[in-house]
């Protein structure tokens, strides 16, 4: 009996190759979300700026990491929303709760990013 998902039969380099393709498809799907596009465009500025503002590798890693974390959480939030929408369009308390928690996770990641960048900018220029 063949598995429903052909990825389960792949191993080694083949599995990595296809997994990379699936990840790229996920990034392309994320690009269709306005918030992810905005965060991706901000990262074009912020990631290089992390190398300029950070005074050693750990600061650069933290600054860049918070930017990437925002995009990661946004993708996970979008995945939760898509899964909920797949179940059905009708309003349900649990669906709203799941979507609200995903949104709250994005908000917290943005607060972390803003706080980290504010502290780094203050330390560098004040």
N, C-alpha and C positions, 0 to 999 in steps of 0.2 A: 504494500500500500504506500503510495507516494504521499509525502507530507503536503499540506495545503500551501505552505510557504517554502519555495525552492531555496531560499537563503539558508534554511536549516541543513541542507545537504552539502553546502559549500564549505570548504576548509582552506586554511592557509592564505596565500596571496589572492586567490579567487574571491574568497569571502571578504577580504579587506578591500579589494577593488570594487565589488558590488556595494559594500557598506559605505564606501566613500561616495559612490554615485547616489545612494539614498540620502546621505547627509547633504549633498549638494542640492538635491531635489527639495529637501527640507528648507534650505536657505532660500531657494527660489520661491518656495511657497510663502516663507516668512516675508519676503520682499513685497508680496501683495498686501501686507498689513501696513497701514500708514505709520503707526507707532514704531514698528521695526525699521522701516525706511528712515525715519527721522533719527533713530538711535544709531543706525549704521552710518548715516551721513555725519552725525556728531563724532562718531568714532574715527572717521577719516582725519578729523582735526585733533581729537583728544589723544589718540594712540601715539602719534609722533610727538605731541606736546609732553607726554609722560616722560619721554627720554630727555627732554630739555629741562623740565621742572624737577624731576627726580634727581637727587644728589648722589645716590648710589643705587645699585641694582635692586635692592629690596624696595625702595621707594618707587622705582620705575615699575616693578612687578605689581605692587599694590595699586598704583594709579591705573595701570593698564588692566589689571584684574577686575577692578570695580566697573570699568567700562564694559568689559566682556561679560561680566556677571549680569549687567542690565540687559544685554542682548539675549543671554541664555534664558533668563527668567521670562523675558518677553516671548521667546519662542515656546517655552513651556506653557505660559498662559494661553497663547494662541492654540496650542495643541489641546489643552483642556476645553477651551471654548468650542473647538471643532468637534471634539468627541461628544460634548453635551448637545451640540446642534445636530449631530448625526443621530442621536437618540430620538429627537423629535423637537419640533418648533414650539410646542405648547409650553406655557409658563408652569414651572414647578419650583417649590421652595428649595429642594436640594440642588436643582440646576442653578438657581440664582445664587445659592450659597457657594457652590463650587466656582462659579464665574467671579463672584465677589472676592473670594479668597485668592484666586489667581491674580486679580487686579491689585489686591493689597500686597501681594508678593512683589509685583512690579514696582509699586509705590515704595516699598521698603528698600528695594535694590537701588532705586533712584535717590532716596534719602542717603543711603550709605555712600553712593558715588559722589553726590554733591558735598556731603560732609568731608569725605576723604580729600577731594580736590580742593575744597575751601581751606582745609588745614594745610595742605601742601603748598598752596599758593601763598598763604599767610607766612608760612615758615621760610619760603623762598624769597619773598619780596618785602616783608614787613620788618 
